[in-house]
Amino acid sequence: MRSKTLKGRKRGIPDGAGFVAIRSVSTLTAISQRLGIQESVLGSAAAAGSLVAIAALVRLLRSSERIKGGEGRIVLVTGCDTGFGPVIATQLAQRGFTVYAGCLTQEGISRIRALGLANLRAVEMDVTRDDHVNAVKTLIEKEAAEGVFAVVNNAGVFAAYKWELSSMDAIRRDVEVNYLGVVRVSKAFLPLLRKFAASPRAASFKPRIVTISSAAGTQKSSPLGSYMSSKHAVQAFSATLRQEIRAQGILYSSIEPGVANTPIVAPSFVSQKKIDDIIAGNPPDILALYGGETEIRRKMALSGIHTKVQSMMPAQMVVDAVVEQVELAVPVLNVHVGFEAKLLIFMSTYLPASWMDQFAIDLDNSI
């Protein structure tokens, strides 16, 4: 399995893969003749090489195979009040999956139920509460004879602002939803994913966890520090959990998008209460260090993530990436959605930290 950047291209056997396999055997023959290796040894090596090449080709073919209709396989999607969640849940239901859409609010539940899809079921679910998560697990367990096919961790918030200005409650909220929510839901549903892994239908398509993380999981850029820290934690959790559960027949995919056009980013999503709490929670001398009350209010009101957003990709790109990983026979480990995600991940990985620090500082000062 591998990482990829989603560009809408078709996936399958790379051009020339068969030629490479044949060429490898031919090269092996030429080298062995020069070294005087016996033909019997060469034959064994060539046979082994051919098997490896065939296995690689089969794996490439298999990796592009997708479920043709959900056939009632059960999927849980968290965070279905707004944003990606309700669209992901709806599209999966339309493709034949039985979807449980976890919603935080009654308004979210009502919107899901108003869609009138018999195989799309809205359930109350606060990912920060054990009792909510366990109640949904118990409900699904009663109705899912073969277990759960997929868990989509989508719920997320942007609760804090700059570190010193933010309350510990706001910072804790980012961690509770964005990180511990993913941990809590994933851990709770592992038994039901294992149950599906033991069912006959897992022979063709194994169960999986699909987690929407963010390109922010590799970035370090103020004023998004609290949010980014929670996403860094999600990245580490995702990588280590997938190592632990692979032998159990459970697959894992992490979706890492750039900035997408969702309500959480829109200026209209900015909570006036959040801004007021930041101002009220800090004395004037501290506020002055960050530009003063008027400047802080202006910057926080720029967007839902309190910074100027130059461009946003369509939210549908992220939805398509999630649906694809639910349906693929072999999900991609890390899916980088959009050019911005690819660029930011490259910059964060390869550019000197001092350059990235200055870039973040200059960007914050320029807005």
C-alpha positions as CSV (number, residue, x, y, z in Angstrom):
1,M,0.0,0.0,0.0
2,R,1.1,3.5,-0.7
3,S,0.5,7.2,-0.4
4,K,-1.0,9.3,-3.2
5,T,-2.1,12.7,-4.2
6,L,-5.7,12.8,-5.5
7,K,-5.8,14.4,-9.0
8,G,-8.7,12.5,-10.4
9,R,-6.5,10.2,-12.5
10,K,-7.3,6.6,-13.1
11,R,-5.5,4.1,-10.9
12,G,-4.4,0.6,-11.9
13,I,-1.3,-1.0,-13.5
14,P,1.3,1.5,-14.4
15,D,2.2,1.7,-18.1
16,G,4.9,-0.8,-18.9
17,A,4.6,-2.8,-15.7
18,G,4.4,-6.1,-17.6
19,F,7.5,-5.1,-19.6
20,V,9.4,-4.3,-16.4
21,A,8.6,-7.8,-15.0
22,I,9.9,-9.5,-18.2
23,R,12.9,-7.2,-18.5
24,S,13.8,-8.0,-14.9
25,V,14.0,-11.7,-15.7
26,S,16.0,-11.0,-18.8
27,T,18.5,-8.9,-16.9
28,L,18.8,-11.6,-14.3
29,T,19.7,-14.1,-17.0
30,A,22.4,-11.8,-18.5
31,I,24.0,-11.1,-15.1
32,S,24.1,-14.8,-14.1
33,Q,25.8,-15.8,-17.4
34,R,28.6,-13.3,-16.8
35,L,29.1,-14.6,-13.2
36,G,29.0,-18.2,-14.3
37,I,26.0,-19.1,-12.2
38,Q,24.6,-22.5,-13.1
39,E,21.4,-22.7,-15.1
40,S,19.6,-24.7,-12.4
41,V,20.2,-22.0,-9.9
42,L,19.3,-19.4,-12.4
43,G,16.1,-21.2,-13.2
44,S,15.1,-21.2,-9.5
45,A,15.9,-17.6,-9.2
46,A,14.0,-16.7,-12.4
47,A,11.0,-18.7,-11.2
48,A,11.1,-16.9,-7.9
49,G,11.5,-13.5,-9.7
50,S,8.6,-14.3,-12.0
51,L,6.3,-15.2,-9.0
52,V,7.3,-11.9,-7.3
53,A,6.5,-10.0,-10.5
54,I,3.2,-11.8,-11.0
55,A,2.3,-11.1,-7.3
56,A,3.1,-7.4,-7.8
57,L,0.9,-7.3,-10.9
58,V,-2.0,-9.0,-9.1
59,R,-1.7,-6.6,-6.2
60,L,-1.8,-3.6,-8.6
61,L,-4.9,-5.0,-10.3
62,R,-6.5,-5.7,-6.9
63,S,-5.7,-2.2,-5.5
64,S,-7.8,-0.5,-8.2
65,E,-10.8,-2.8,-7.7
66,R,-13.9,-1.2,-6.1
67,I,-17.1,-2.4,-4.6
68,K,-19.9,-2.4,-7.1
69,G,-22.7,-1.2,-4.8
70,G,-22.6,-1.3,-1.0
71,E,-24.9,-4.3,-0.8
72,G,-26.0,-3.3,2.7
73,R,-22.5,-3.2,4.2
74,I,-22.7,-1.1,7.4
75,V,-20.7,2.2,7.6
76,L,-20.6,4.6,10.5
77,V,-19.8,8.3,9.7
78,T,-19.2,10.8,12.5
79,G,-19.7,14.5,12.3
80,C,-22.8,14.6,10.1
81,D,-24.3,17.9,11.2
82,T,-22.5,20.1,8.6
83,G,-19.5,20.0,6.2
84,F,-18.3,16.8,4.7
85,G,-20.2,14.5,7.0
86,P,-23.8,14.6,5.7
87,V,-22.6,14.6,2.0
88,I,-20.4,11.5,2.6
89,A,-23.2,9.7,4.5
90,T,-25.7,10.5,1.8
91,Q,-23.5,9.4,-1.1
92,L,-22.6,6.2,0.6
93,A,-26.2,5.4,1.3
94,Q,-27.1,6.2,-2.4
95,R,-24.4,3.7,-3.4
96,G,-26.1,0.9,-1.4
97,F,-24.3,1.0,2.0
98,T,-26.3,1.0,5.2
99,V,-25.1,4.2,6.8
100,Y,-25.3,5.4,10.4
101,A,-24.8,9.1,10.5
102,G,-23.5,10.4,13.8
103,C,-24.8,13.9,14.6
104,L,-24.1,16.1,17.6
105,T,-27.3,18.2,17.4
106,Q,-31.0,17.5,16.9
107,E,-31.0,19.9,13.9
108,G,-28.4,17.6,12.3
109,I,-30.4,14.5,13.0
110,S,-33.6,16.2,11.5
111,R,-31.7,17.2,8.3
112,I,-30.5,13.6,7.8
113,R,-33.9,12.1,8.4
114,A,-35.6,14.7,6.1
115,L,-33.6,13.1,3.2
116,G,-35.9,10.1,3.4
117,L,-33.4,7.4,2.7
118,A,-34.3,4.1,4.3
119,N,-30.6,3.0,4.6
120,L,-29.4,6.3,6.1
121,R,-30.0,6.4,9.8
122,A,-29.2,9.5,11.9
123,V,-28.0,8.8,15.5
124,E,-27.1,11.1,18.3
125,M,-23.3,11.0,18.8
126,D,-21.0,13.3,20.6
127,V,-17.5,11.8,19.9
128,T,-16.2,13.3,23.2
129,R,-18.6,11.2,25.3
130,D,-18.0,7.5,26.0
131,D,-21.7,7.0,26.7
132,H,-22.8,8.3,23.3
133,V,-20.2,6.3,21.4
134,N,-21.0,3.1,23.4
135,A,-24.8,3.6,22.8
136,V,-24.3,3.9,19.1
137,K,-22.0,0.8,19.2
138,T,-24.7,-1.2,21.1
139,L,-27.4,-0.1,18.6
140,I,-25.4,-1.1,15.6
141,E,-24.3,-4.3,17.2
142,K,-27.9,-5.4,17.6
143,E,-28.6,-4.7,13.9
144,A,-25.4,-5.8,12.3
145,A,-25.1,-9.6,12.2
146,E,-21.9,-9.5,10.2
147,G,-20.3,-6.5,12.0
148,V,-19.3,-3.1,10.6
149,F,-17.6,-2.7,7.3
150,A,-16.2,0.8,7.6
151,V,-15.8,3.6,10.2
152,V,-15.4,7.1,8.8
153,N,-13.9,9.5,11.4
154,N,-15.0,12.9,10.2
155,A,-16.0,15.0,13.2
156,G,-13.8,18.0,13.7
157,V,-13.7,21.5,15.2
158,F,-11.5,24.6,15.3
159,A,-12.0,25.8,18.9
160,A,-8.8,27.7,19.9
161,Y,-6.8,30.6,18.5
162,K,-3.3,31.7,19.3
163,W,-1.8,29.8,22.2
164,E,-1.5,32.5,24.8
165,L,-4.8,34.1,24.0
166,S,-6.8,30.8,24.1
167,S,-8.3,29.3,27.2
168,M,-7.3,25.8,28.2
169,D,-11.0,24.8,27.7
170,A,-10.8,25.8,24.0
171,I,-7.5,24.0,23.5
172,R,-8.9,20.9,25.3
173,R,-11.9,21.1,22.9
174,D,-9.7,20.8,19.9
175,V,-7.9,17.8,21.4
176,E,-11.1,16.1,22.6
177,V,-12.9,16.3,19.3
178,N,-10.2,16.2,16.6
179,Y,-7.8,13.7,18.3
180,L,-9.4,11.8,21.2
181,G,-12.7,11.6,19.3
182,V,-11.0,9.7,16.6
183,V,-9.3,7.4,19.2
184,R,-12.5,6.9,21.1
185,V,-14.6,5.9,18.1
186,S,-11.9,3.8,16.5
187,K,-11.2,1.8,19.7
188,A,-14.9,1.3,20.4
189,F,-15.7,-0.1,16.9
190,L,-12.7,-2.4,16.5
191,P,-14.7,-5.4,17.8
192,L,-17.4,-4.9,15.2
193,L,-14.8,-4.4,12.5
194,R,-13.1,-7.6,13.5
195,K,-16.5,-9.3,13.4
196,F,-16.8,-8.3,9.7
197,A,-13.3,-9.4,9.1
198,A,-14.4,-12.9,10.2
199,S,-17.4,-12.9,7.9
200,P,-17.5,-14.5,4.4
201,R,-17.8,-11.1,2.7
202,A,-14.4,-10.0,4.0
203,A,-12.8,-12.5,1.6
204,S,-13.4,-9.9,-1.2
205,F,-13.3,-6.6,0.7
206,K,-11.8,-6.2,4.1
207,P,-13.2,-3.8,6.8
208,R,-11.5,-0.5,7.2
209,I,-11.2,2.8,9.1
210,V,-11.1,6.0,7.0
211,T,-10.0,9.1,9.0
212,I,-10.2,12.6,7.7
213,S,-7.1,14.2,9.1
214,S,-5.6,17.3,7.3
215,A,-2.6,18.6,5.6
216,A,-2.3,20.6,8.8
217,G,-1.1,17.4,10.4
218,T,2.3,18.0,8.9
219,Q,2.3,21.8,9.2
220,K,3.4,24.1,12.0
221,S,1.9,27.5,11.4
222,S,0.3,30.1,13.7
223,P,-2.5,30.9,14.4
224,L,-3.6,27.3,13.8
225,G,-1.3,25.8,16.5
226,S,-4.0,24.1,18.6
227,Y,-5.8,22.7,15.6
228,M,-2.6,21.5,13.9
229,S,-1.4,19.9,17.1
230,S,-4.6,17.8,17.3
231,K,-4.1,16.8,13.7
232,H,-0.4,15.9,14.3
233,A,-1.7,13.6,17.0
234,V,-4.2,12.0,14.6
235,Q,-1.5,11.3,12.1
236,A,0.6,9.5,14.7
237,F,-2.4,7.6,15.9
238,S,-3.4,6.6,12.4
239,A,0.0,5.3,11.5
240,T,0.5,3.2,14.7
241,L,-3.1,1.9,14.8
242,R,-2.9,0.6,11.3
243,Q,0.3,-1.3,12.2
244,E,-1.5,-2.9,15.1
245,I,-4.7,-4.0,13.3
246,R,-3.4,-5.1,9.9
247,A,-2.9,-8.6,11.1
248,Q,-6.5,-8.6,12.3
249,G,-7.7,-8.1,8.7
250,I,-8.6,-4.4,9.2
251,L,-7.4,-1.7,6.8
252,Y,-6.8,2.0,7.4
253,S,-6.7,5.1,5.2
254,S,-5.9,8.7,6.3
255,I,-7.4,11.5,4.2
256,E,-5.2,14.7,4.3
257,P,-7.0,17.6,2.4
258,G,-5.9,21.2,2.1
259,V,-8.5,24.0,2.8
260,A,-11.9,23.0,1.4
261,N,-15.0,25.1,1.0
262,T,-17.0,24.0,4.0
263,P,-18.9,26.0,6.7
264,I,-16.0,25.8,9.2
265,V,-13.9,28.0,6.9
266,A,-16.5,30.5,6.0
267,P,-16.5,34.0,7.7
268,S,-20.2,33.4,8.5
269,F,-19.1,30.5,10.6
270,V,-17.0,32.6,13.0
271,S,-18.4,32.6,16.5
272,Q,-18.8,36.0,17.9
273,K,-18.8,34.4,21.4
274,K,-15.4,32.8,20.7
275,I,-14.0,36.2,19.8
276,D,-15.5,37.9,22.8
277,D,-14.2,35.1,25.0
278,I,-10.6,35.7,23.7
279,I,-10.9,39.4,24.4
280,A,-12.5,39.0,27.8
281,G,-10.1,36.3,28.9
282,N,-6.9,38.4,28.4
283,P,-5.8,41.7,30.0
284,P,-5.1,44.7,27.8
285,D,-1.3,44.4,28.0
286,I,-1.5,40.8,26.7
287,L,-3.9,41.8,23.9
288,A,-1.5,44.6,22.9
289,L,1.3,42.1,22.3
290,Y,-0.9,40.6,19.5
291,G,-2.0,43.9,18.0
292,G,-4.7,45.0,20.4
293,E,-8.4,44.3,20.7
294,T,-9.5,45.9,17.4
295,E,-6.8,44.0,15.4
296,I,-7.5,40.7,17.0
297,R,-11.2,41.0,16.3
298,R,-10.5,41.9,12.7
299,K,-8.2,39.0,12.1
300,M,-10.4,36.4,13.9
301,A,-13.4,37.5,11.7
302,L,-11.5,36.9,8.4
303,S,-12.6,33.3,8.3
304,G,-13.6,30.3,10.4
305,I,-9.9,29.5,10.8
306,H,-9.1,33.1,11.7
307,T,-6.7,33.8,8.8
308,K,-7.0,34.9,5.2
309,V,-7.9,32.0,3.0
310,Q,-6.4,32.6,-0.5
311,S,-8.2,29.7,-2.2
312,M,-10.4,26.7,-1.4
313,M,-10.9,23.5,-3.2
314,P,-14.5,22.2,-3.7
315,A,-15.6,20.1,-0.7
316,Q,-16.7,17.5,-3.2
317,M,-13.1,16.6,-3.8
318,V,-12.7,15.5,-0.2
319,V,-16.0,13.7,-0.3
320,D,-15.0,11.8,-3.4
321,A,-11.7,10.8,-1.8
322,V,-13.4,9.4,1.3
323,V,-16.0,7.4,-0.8
324,E,-13.2,6.0,-2.9
325,Q,-11.3,4.7,0.1
326,V,-14.5,3.1,1.5
327,E,-15.0,1.3,-1.8
328,L,-11.5,0.3,-2.8
329,A,-10.4,-3.3,-2.2
330,V,-7.0,-1.9,-0.9
331,P,-7.4,1.6,0.5
332,V,-4.5,4.1,0.1
333,L,-2.6,4.7,3.4
334,N,-2.4,8.5,3.0
335,V,-4.5,10.4,0.5
336,H,-3.3,14.0,-0.1
337,V,-6.3,15.8,-1.6
338,G,-5.7,19.0,-3.7
339,F,-2.6,20.8,-4.9
340,E,-2.4,22.9,-1.7
341,A,-2.1,19.8,0.5
342,K,0.7,18.5,-1.7
343,L,2.5,21.8,-1.7
344,L,2.2,22.4,2.1
345,I,3.3,18.8,2.9
346,F,6.3,19.2,0.6
347,M,7.3,22.5,2.1
348,S,6.8,21.3,5.7
349,T,8.9,18.2,5.0
350,Y,11.8,19.6,3.0
351,L,12.2,23.3,3.7
352,P,14.3,24.4,6.7
353,A,12.2,25.0,9.8
354,S,13.5,28.6,10.0
355,W,12.1,29.3,6.5
356,M,8.7,27.9,7.5
357,D,8.7,29.9,10.7
358,Q,9.4,33.1,8.8
359,F,6.8,32.2,6.2
360,A,4.1,31.7,8.9
361,I,5.1,35.0,10.7
362,D,5.1,37.0,7.5
363,L,1.7,35.5,6.5
364,D,0.1,36.4,9.8
365,N,1.6,39.9,9.8
366,S,0.4,40.5,6.2
367,I,-3.3,39.9,6.8
